[in-house]
Amino acid sequence: MLRTLVRSKALPAYLSNPHGTDYRSIFVVHGTAMILTLFFGANELKIVAFYAISVLVGFLLSLTAAIKFAFYTKTYYLMMAIPGLLMVAFALVVNMGRYEGWVIVLLGVIMAYYLKIKWIRGGQLSINFSH
């Protein structure tokens, strides 16, 4: 993923290593984790809650994509994802009410918007999922 973001000019080229492991990306991930830990005062309960909210958002988007795929391909057995979608939506609403969940959702939307704009400006390279 990092190479795709670098090739589409969403991230600077120095973050990618074309010869192997992108070790510089480890510094980006750990740096972000350190900043978030300091921002939340190393309160692991809030950090775990934000992680749970981000996982639930990922589940919600995945189930939505599965239902959309089932609708367009007429593979209606995948519509079994609808009860799962409703359960995940319920859990997300409950967790958003207990913690400041809107913060993590807002950060995710901002990052997604930024990466989409950079991807469009970079020429919308095709993403190869075959490997």
Residue pairs with C-beta under 8 A, 6 or more apart in sequence:
2 11
2 15
2 16
2 22
2 25
3 16
3 18
3 22
4 125
4 127
5 11
5 115
5 118
5 119
6 12
6 13
6 15
6 16
7 122
7 125
8 118
8 119
8 122
8 123
8 124
8 125
9 118
9 121
9 122
10 114
10 115
10 118
10 119
10 122
11 118
14 24
15 22
15 24
15 25
15 28
16 22
16 24
16 25
17 23
17 24
36 47
36 50
37 47
40 46
40 47
40 50
46 99
46 100
49 95
49 98
49 99
49 101
50 99
50 101
50 103
50 104
52 95
53 92
53 95
53 96
53 99
53 101
53 104
53 105
54 104
54 108
56 88
56 91
56 92
56 95
57 92
57 104
57 105
57 108
59 84
59 88
60 85
60 88
60 89
60 92
63 81
63 84
63 85
63 88
64 85
66 78
66 81
67 78
67 79
67 81
67 82
67 85
69 75
69 78
70 76
70 77
70 78
70 79
70 81
71 79
92 101
95 101
96 102
96 105
119 125
